[in-house]
């Protein structure tokens, strides 16, 4: 199994992958997650135009998501520290579904991909939304955190 899991050595020991031989290329990734609310909480958020005592939900989620993406190597122990050339967090209320859809698109020029940075970005944004709105009820559900696409490196990926 260790030949399929790049973070395991041939002996089965945890390791950081050596990317020193890989070409430096442009790499980008997009991830999403959904933050779901009860109808009662959603109605309160809509009535307040998605503003809380702590500030505008979307703006604070964008800042938190960007900060999280930049600190991915501190969250995920075996990740490489990557210089991000771009990070965009989108916050989209899905009004038919009492849900806020978050996406994070990250770009770098490096020797390894930015999938974890995109996933960490949406996770940080989602946790911030939870923190900012938990006074409306703790039944908030964060779900469907997933990679939507990646480009660069050995392969490209796109959710169908």
Backbone torsions as a table, in degrees:
resi	resn	phi	psi	omega
1	UNK	NA	-28.1	-175.1
2	UNK	-62.5	-25.6	178.1
3	UNK	-70.1	-20.1	177.0
4	UNK	-91.5	-22.8	-179.2
5	UNK	-105.9	106.4	-172.3
6	UNK	-67.1	-18.0	-179.7
7	UNK	-90.1	10.2	174.7
8	UNK	-115.9	134.5	175.8
9	UNK	-74.3	173.3	177.8
10	UNK	-58.4	-28.3	179.8
11	UNK	-85.0	-3.9	179.5
12	UNK	89.8	13.9	179.8
13	UNK	-90.7	144.3	176.6
14	UNK	-65.4	139.1	178.4
15	UNK	-153.7	158.1	171.0
16	UNK	-84.7	133.3	-177.3
17	UNK	-66.9	136.6	176.4
18	UNK	-84.5	112.6	-179.4
19	UNK	-106.2	10.8	-173.5
20	UNK	-61.5	-26.1	-179.8
21	UNK	-88.5	-8.4	-177.0
22	UNK	-81.0	149.3	178.8
23	UNK	-72.5	144.5	174.0
24	UNK	-82.3	117.2	-178.6
25	UNK	-138.9	166.4	175.3
26	UNK	-71.2	133.6	179.6
27	UNK	-136.6	142.7	177.4
28	UNK	-146.2	155.0	-179.6
29	UNK	-150.7	150.3	176.4
30	UNK	-130.2	133.7	178.0
31	UNK	-129.5	161.6	177.4
32	UNK	-139.5	160.2	169.3
33	UNK	-151.2	159.7	-179.4
34	UNK	-118.2	136.3	175.8
35	UNK	-115.1	114.3	-171.3
36	UNK	-108.9	137.6	-176.4
37	UNK	-119.8	158.9	170.2
38	UNK	-68.2	160.6	179.0
39	UNK	-60.7	-40.3	180.0
40	UNK	-61.8	-46.5	179.2
41	UNK	-65.3	-41.3	-179.8
42	UNK	-61.3	-43.4	179.1
43	UNK	-60.7	-38.9	177.8
44	UNK	-67.7	-40.4	177.9
45	UNK	-63.2	-45.1	179.3
46	UNK	-63.4	-43.1	-179.1
47	UNK	-62.2	-31.4	179.0
48	UNK	-91.4	8.6	-178.9
49	UNK	55.1	38.2	177.8
50	UNK	59.3	32.0	174.5
51	UNK	-107.9	144.1	175.0
52	UNK	-129.4	173.3	175.7
53	UNK	-60.2	-25.8	-179.7
54	UNK	-85.1	-8.7	178.2
55	UNK	128.8	-173.6	-179.9
56	UNK	-73.6	122.3	-176.1
57	UNK	-53.8	-50.9	-175.3
58	UNK	-61.9	-42.9	-177.1
59	UNK	-68.1	-42.5	-179.8
60	UNK	-68.9	-37.0	176.6
61	UNK	-62.7	-38.8	178.5
62	UNK	-63.2	-44.8	179.6
63	UNK	-64.6	-47.4	-178.6
64	UNK	-62.3	-42.8	179.6
65	UNK	-63.6	-41.3	178.5
66	UNK	-65.2	-44.1	178.3
67	UNK	-61.8	-41.5	179.3
68	UNK	-63.2	-46.0	-179.7
69	UNK	-58.4	-40.9	-179.7
70	UNK	-67.7	-21.9	-176.9
71	UNK	-108.1	19.5	-174.9
72	UNK	-53.6	-42.9	-178.2
73	UNK	-63.5	-20.0	175.4
74	UNK	-83.8	-23.5	178.5
75	UNK	-87.0	-39.3	-173.3
76	UNK	-113.1	108.5	-167.4
77	UNK	-54.9	-36.2	-173.7
78	UNK	-100.4	8.7	178.1
79	UNK	-76.3	147.2	173.2
80	UNK	-78.4	149.2	173.9
81	UNK	-79.6	120.1	-176.2
82	UNK	-116.1	141.5	172.6
83	UNK	-79.7	121.5	179.4
84	UNK	-91.6	128.2	176.2
85	UNK	-90.3	-18.3	178.7
86	UNK	-161.3	145.8	176.2
87	UNK	-150.8	122.6	179.2
88	UNK	-127.6	123.2	177.3
89	UNK	-105.0	125.3	174.9
90	UNK	-108.2	139.1	-179.0
91	UNK	-122.4	113.0	-173.8
92	UNK	-125.5	105.1	174.1
93	UNK	-67.8	127.0	176.6
94	UNK	-97.9	92.2	-169.1
95	UNK	-62.9	-24.4	178.4
96	UNK	-79.4	-8.9	-165.9
97	UNK	-130.9	10.4	-178.0
98	UNK	48.1	39.7	-173.0
99	UNK	-134.0	145.0	169.1
100	UNK	-109.3	122.9	177.6
101	UNK	-95.3	125.8	178.0
102	UNK	-110.7	136.2	171.3
103	UNK	-128.3	151.1	177.0
104	UNK	-133.7	123.9	176.8
105	UNK	-115.2	125.2	-175.1
106	UNK	-125.4	141.6	179.2
107	UNK	-129.3	139.7	173.1
108	UNK	-147.9	165.1	166.3
109	UNK	-119.1	107.2	-171.9
110	UNK	-157.1	-174.9	-179.2
111	UNK	-95.4	-0.8	178.7
112	UNK	-148.4	162.2	-171.8
113	UNK	-78.9	171.3	-175.8
114	UNK	-114.2	26.0	178.8
115	UNK	-60.0	-44.1	-178.2
116	UNK	-67.0	-33.1	177.8
117	UNK	-66.3	-41.3	177.8
118	UNK	-65.7	-43.0	179.1
119	UNK	-66.7	-39.2	178.1
120	UNK	-68.3	-37.2	178.1
121	UNK	-60.0	-48.0	179.7
122	UNK	-69.6	-31.8	178.8
123	UNK	-67.2	-44.6	177.7
124	UNK	-62.5	-40.4	177.8
125	UNK	-64.9	-42.1	-179.4
126	UNK	-65.7	-43.4	178.7
127	UNK	-63.9	-34.2	177.2
128	UNK	-67.2	-42.2	176.0
129	UNK	-60.1	-43.7	177.9
130	UNK	-57.1	-50.2	-178.1
131	UNK	-59.7	-41.7	-176.0
132	UNK	-73.0	-21.4	-174.2
133	UNK	-119.8	3.7	-177.2
134	UNK	-62.3	-20.1	177.5
135	UNK	-67.5	-15.0	176.8
136	UNK	-84.8	-7.6	-180.0
137	UNK	138.2	143.6	-177.5
138	UNK	-88.1	9.8	178.8
139	UNK	-83.0	16.3	178.3
140	UNK	-68.2	135.8	-179.2
141	UNK	-119.9	126.4	173.0
142	UNK	-100.7	122.5	-175.2
143	UNK	-145.9	168.0	174.2
144	UNK	56.8	44.5	172.9
145	UNK	-75.9	121.0	-175.4
146	UNK	-156.2	157.4	173.7
147	UNK	-78.6	129.1	176.9
148	UNK	-94.0	-37.7	-179.2
149	UNK	-162.6	157.2	171.5
150	UNK	-147.9	144.3	176.4
151	UNK	-135.5	145.3	179.4
152	UNK	102.9	162.4	-177.8
153	UNK	80.0	-153.4	-176.5
154	UNK	-68.8	-31.5	-174.0
155	UNK	-148.6	158.3	173.4
156	UNK	-107.4	156.0	-179.6
157	UNK	-143.0	140.5	177.1
158	UNK	-145.8	129.0	174.3
159	UNK	-63.7	137.0	179.3
160	UNK	-92.4	NA	NA
